[in-house]
Amino acid sequence: MREIPSALQARLDSGVTTLCHCWRLTRRDGVVQGFTDHDDDLMIGGVTYRAGTGFTSSEATSRFDLSVDGAEIAGALSDDALLESDLAAGNYDAAGVETWLVDWSDVSLRVLTARSTLGEVKREGQAFSAELRGLADQLSQQSGRLFTARCGADLGDARCKVDLTVSALRGAGTVASIESVSTLVASGLNAFGEGWFTNGKLSWTSGANDGLSVEIKDHRIASGHARLSLWQAMPEAIASSDSFTVTAGCDKRFATCRERFANAVNFRGFPHIPGNDFVIASPDAGAGNDGGSMSG
């Protein structure tokens, strides 16, 4: 239950107009930023809530059931507040957002009205709008393990335990040419066979995207060079001679885990569960109902 300071409640009851909204954004990397729809910057709790960014909010919807609350904020991209490159790079994905109602004449009079996370972000020119998802959204997120035939771990993580620093699973390359915004031809990867980096990860080590990473959709060999298709376009343009490192990919099948990585002991799936054909199969009087495999 919200506790509204008595002084603030008195001003609300009197119809005072010295109120504004403030938003505190906390990115997953720990960066904290403040924004307000007031016409001047406000300092609250050591955080500067910046004005002049065009931040506004839509009407919020809230329900008493478990459906997700909804709202939207909109603002402008600027060099010293929100960068388009940061949004495109995913630095604000799932950022935590606190919405405060503040009396700008006395910022100690404020009340937290909502906690949410950033959802879909849309950009158009120098403006953006972002969906705010209420706490109930977490109830719709997948958690825990799934009973599936394929592995639930990511290659190289603590559950998988494959060492991606070994030379056989890691390469370094340079962009030789660019076919599209998400497809490039690379040099320096001739020692690796076709498909070795499919579902792997590419990390830029120079150029405009230095420090960013992206998943590899497809790895093919074309005219003696590696052709890499990325799952999404980079926030900045890729240029010839940009350098990168790549790590091997995995399709999460048991056979791949066993044969390519010799890591069957750490496989985190259930490769022998019956498939849909078995589950929906109709009775067959002529079948050998001895509890053995249906394939026999």
Steps between C-alpha positions, in 0.01 A plus 500: 500500500635843406580739779446858387670766714234702680639827361479364146148369562396845619629654177328235293174572681539872436543447125859627499666513159867474610514132407703315241602146412851364544637177359802320641651254248738232624672309223615142549862619501424718804486837323231722657336790313222737598247684282212733569219672315563815706657798322813501719743236627426354842746344746350214700696250707828582328354445152444786256163471330554666167248730335513601136487143373135519402407222741125453525282212611178353373205401712582193706268203525483280807282204589428299811558165324837359387499666157795723416471871581576726204637848441733676262765770524629711213799729467780634286846359432785733590878471533503557876189303599380210286711385208343326201804269489435392861137418420597309186772309686245377753649681799151596613338161444299399809625804692322561828281812513361675807229759440468771766247776553702795633425847627769693315483788750607257775642174363483337843125478438476210259339160467595194299210422269632204299785259445541354155747384237566634153336293230490570128683817393408675175722765339413755232761760419609669822193386694417173673219338692537214745248259644490468878410155626370454852625247755237248391697461176751288691231235548496439125877450477647153468682383812657175605589207273289369214455129427628505141719282283743783430749644746389784724849641556693749289829384351782596734291599802537362853257214432650402164865529616647497147812722493453747215849646544671202331620572148287229339181677612607860452616706204596855410405662172475822304219628281606456137178624341141580591202342324222658707441666838507155665717292265876523458788312339793449734866411468704314760258212558618257231605242759138438601249292308164622373238527770752500786389844620127463422312590823825634643588850613691780327665769715639814337853603601529813284289738297180686587353194676808426712400315818159383372401140433240336278384144429592338170209367298697314234864423412582395144808482281484710181793533257745392767377749761264469792157655445329593827133593528406675825165468674461878512658811355759677713412843644790655307603433142749218445811604307765306310803419719289490819637218714318253719519171686256213454419196712354169389128443493282213616156386384438350847447145371641208697689365198673837451591520868648151493676501165612860452580598858541164679282644774215250531550475877391866533209487255208689658212358300298179490587341164307177558157639581227365268408726211158610376465193276521275804271712716213517248542150355177296489476144633620229264394142574775365277779694668740333738376656823797387703600842634789532257576768242233577242766507231554127547 
